[in-house]
Amino acid sequence: MANLWQKFTKHDGNGWWNLPHTGASELNPDFEGPIGGAWFGNMWRSLTHGNVAHAGVGFYWLVGLILAVITLVEVWLFTIETLGGWFIPLLLILSLGKFVGVVAYFMHLRFDDRMFTYFFASAMIVGILIFSLLLLLMKYANQPVLF
Amino acid sequence: MTQAAATEHHEPVENTSTGLNSRKLMMWAFLASDVMFFGAFIATYLVYRGKSLVGPYPSEILDIPITSVSTFVLLMSSLAMVLGLHYVKEGQKNKATLWILAVVVLGAIFMGFQFFEFKTFAHEGLTPRTNIFGTTFFILTGIHGAHVTIGVIWMAILAYGSHKGSLRPDSSLDLEIAGLYWHFVDIVWIVIFTVIYLISASDGPPLGVGPTIVH
C-alpha cells in the first residue's frame, strides 16, 4: 500500500502534484503520464496517444466528460434540501475541481513551462487574498452598505 | 529516449530573456490581470449579496436549469477548442476547421442563452437600475458576455483562416493563444455559475423586508 502511494505521489520526486519537467512538445519522461504518477500515467498513456507530452484526443474527451459530470453533480446538489451547511463547501470544492481541470489540461499548464503556472498562480493568490480581505473588511468593519 | 529523438521533439527555444514565447507570455499576463478584473466584480457582488431592499430577488428570478444548460454548452466549447488546437498541430485542416467552427457555434449559443436571460429578467422587472442585485448581476455577467462576444469573433476569424489554409501547424500558436483566452472565459463562468447562480439562488429579501408583490 505504501509502495502504491509512493508511486502515485512521489515517483522520482515528480508525482501527481508537480508539473512535468518537460517542455510542451518534448517527450514525457518515462513513467510520467499526462496526469502524473507511474501506474496511473501508464494507464492514461494507453488511452491517449502514447508517449507524448500533449495528451491525445481520447484524454481531452475524458476530461470534458468529467467536467460535464461535475456540472451535473453540482445541479443535483442544488436540488437536495438536506445538505445544510455542507452545500456551499461542496459546491466550492466541485467548482475548484472544474477550474483546475480546465486550467491544467485544456490550457495545458500541466504540460507547459512552469513559468506560466507561476505567473497565473501568483495572480490567483494575490487576487483571492485582496478580495477575501475586502469581504472581511466589509463584514467586520461595520461599513455602510451604500454610501 | 535517444539524443536524436529528444532533439527532434524539443520545443524551439525562443530568443527572449525568459526563453518563452513573448506573445504567449503576454496572453498569460493579460489573463493574470483579468483575474483581478473579474475578481473585483465577483467580490463586489458578494459584498452586496442579500442587501437589495426591493425585488426581484435572486430566489424569485434565477432559472438554474436553463443556466445549467448554457454552462454545459460553454464547457463543451472548451473541449471543442482543445480538439481544434490538437488537429491544427497535427495538420488535419478539415477536422481543425470543424472544431473551431464548433467553438464559434457553441459560443454563439451561450450568448443566445444570455440574451434570452437578460430579456426575461427585464420583462420580469429586473434591470441594472432596479436594485443592488440587478446592478452587480448585470455588470458581472454583462462583462463576461462581452468577453465571450470578443472570443466568438476571434474564433470566427481563426476558423476562416483555418478553412483558407493559413492556420497551419507552424502557426498553431495563433490558435493556442486564442484558446487560452477562450478557456479563461470558461473558468470565469465556472466561478460565476457557482457563486451567483447556485449559491445565491435561494437569496430572498433581507430580514425585515417582505417579498416582491407581483401585480
Contacts between the chains, C-beta under 8 A, distances in Angstrom:
chain1	res1	chain2	res2	distance
A	23	B	10	6.7
A	23	B	11	3.9
A	24	B	11	5.3
A	25	B	9	5.9
A	25	B	10	7.3
A	25	B	11	4.7
A	26	B	6	7.4
A	26	B	9	5.5
A	26	B	10	5.6
A	26	B	11	6.1
A	27	B	1	5.4
A	27	B	5	6.7
A	27	B	6	6.9
A	27	B	9	5.2
A	54	B	86	7.5
A	54	B	89	7.5
A	56	B	86	7.7
A	57	B	83	6.4
A	57	B	86	6.2
A	60	B	79	6.3
A	60	B	82	5.0
A	60	B	83	6.0
A	60	B	86	6.9
A	61	B	79	7.2
A	63	B	79	7.6
A	64	B	75	7.1
A	64	B	76	6.7
A	64	B	78	7.5
A	64	B	79	3.6
A	67	B	75	5.2
A	67	B	78	7.9
A	67	B	79	7.9
A	68	B	72	6.2
A	68	B	75	6.2
A	68	B	76	7.3
A	71	B	68	6.8
A	71	B	71	5.9
A	71	B	72	5.8
A	71	B	75	6.4
A	74	B	193	7.9
A	74	B	194	7.1
A	74	B	198	6.2
A	75	B	64	6.7
A	75	B	65	7.6
A	75	B	68	4.7
A	75	B	198	7.8
A	77	B	198	7.9
A	78	B	64	5.9
A	78	B	198	5.4
A	78	B	201	7.0
A	87	B	199	7.8
A	88	B	199	5.7
A	91	B	194	5.3
A	91	B	198	5.4
A	91	B	199	6.2
A	92	B	194	6.8
A	94	B	194	7.8
A	95	B	190	5.8
A	95	B	191	6.6
A	95	B	193	7.8
A	95	B	194	4.0
A	98	B	75	7.7
A	98	B	187	7.8
A	98	B	190	4.9
A	99	B	187	5.3
A	99	B	190	5.5
A	99	B	191	7.1
A	102	B	78	6.0
A	102	B	183	5.5
A	102	B	186	5.8
A	102	B	187	5.1
A	102	B	190	7.1
A	103	B	183	7.4
A	103	B	187	6.3
A	105	B	82	7.7
A	106	B	78	5.3
A	106	B	79	7.5
A	106	B	81	7.1
A	106	B	82	4.8
A	106	B	179	7.8
A	106	B	183	4.9
A	106	B	186	7.8
A	107	B	179	7.6
A	107	B	180	5.8
A	107	B	183	4.7
A	107	B	184	7.5
A	108	B	176	7.8
A	113	B	19	8.0
A	113	B	20	5.9
A	115	B	18	6.3
A	115	B	20	5.9
A	115	B	25	7.7
A	116	B	20	7.6
A	116	B	24	7.5
A	116	B	25	7.5
A	116	B	28	5.2
A	119	B	25	7.5
A	119	B	28	5.0
A	119	B	29	6.9
A	119	B	32	5.9
A	120	B	28	6.0
A	120	B	31	6.6
A	120	B	32	6.0
A	120	B	35	7.7
A	122	B	32	7.2
A	123	B	31	7.7
A	123	B	32	3.4
A	123	B	33	7.4
A	123	B	35	4.6
A	123	B	36	6.8
A	124	B	35	5.9
A	126	B	36	7.7
A	127	B	35	4.8
A	127	B	36	5.3
A	127	B	39	4.2
A	128	B	39	7.4
A	130	B	36	7.7
A	130	B	39	7.3
A	131	B	39	4.9
A	131	B	40	7.2
A	131	B	42	7.1
A	131	B	43	3.8
A	134	B	43	5.2
A	134	B	47	6.9
A	135	B	43	6.2
A	135	B	46	5.9
A	135	B	47	6.4
A	138	B	47	4.7
A	145	B	48	6.9
A	145	B	51	5.0
A	145	B	132	7.8
A	146	B	51	7.8
A	146	B	132	7.2
